[in-house]
Amino acid sequence: MEFKLVERGTDYFAFEYKKDGEVLAEITWNQRDGIMDMTHTFVSPQLRGQGVAKKLLEKAAEYAREHNYKMNPICSYVVAEFQKGEYDDVKA
């Protein structure tokens, strides 16, 4: 499964997985001053239970590390994952 980085608007980005033109999984954020405000995570019912949301978050965290960005957890999934301490190095 490959996640594609897409720009959806001014300072609005996502990693998404599409199949047959349909977005089946995505993690979105607003970019501001080196901060990624993580606003939404979605995984379609057909992909749930396969760790796809975690893979999306890992991809976003990898992107943040590569660009020396910090991540501000807003979406409930990202908030819950950040509470585990695994992403302290990128937490805003």
Secondary structure in CASP SS format (residue, H / E / C, confidence):
PFRMAT SS
TARGET T0000
AUTHOR 0000-0000-0000
METHOD secondary structure of the structure
MODEL  1
M C 1.00
E C 1.00
F C 1.00
K E 1.00
L E 1.00
V E 1.00
E E 1.00
R E 1.00
G E 1.00
T C 1.00
D C 1.00
Y E 1.00
F E 1.00
A E 1.00
F E 1.00
E E 1.00
Y E 1.00
K E 1.00
K E 1.00
D C 1.00
G C 1.00
E E 1.00
V E 1.00
L E 1.00
A E 1.00
E E 1.00
I E 1.00
T E 1.00
W E 1.00
N E 1.00
Q E 1.00
R E 1.00
D C 1.00
G C 1.00
I E 1.00
M E 1.00
D E 1.00
M E 1.00
T E 1.00
H E 1.00
T E 1.00
F E 1.00
V E 1.00
S C 1.00
P H 1.00
Q H 1.00
L H 1.00
R C 1.00
G C 1.00
Q C 1.00
G C 1.00
V H 1.00
A H 1.00
K H 1.00
K H 1.00
L H 1.00
L H 1.00
E H 1.00
K H 1.00
A H 1.00
A H 1.00
E H 1.00
Y H 1.00
A H 1.00
R H 1.00
E H 1.00
H C 1.00
N C 1.00
Y C 1.00
K E 1.00
M E 1.00
N E 1.00
P E 1.00
I C 1.00
C C 1.00
S H 1.00
Y H 1.00
V H 1.00
V H 1.00
A H 1.00
E H 1.00
F H 1.00
Q C 1.00
K C 1.00
G C 1.00
E C 1.00
Y C 1.00
D C 1.00
D C 1.00
V C 1.00
K E 1.00
A C 1.00
END
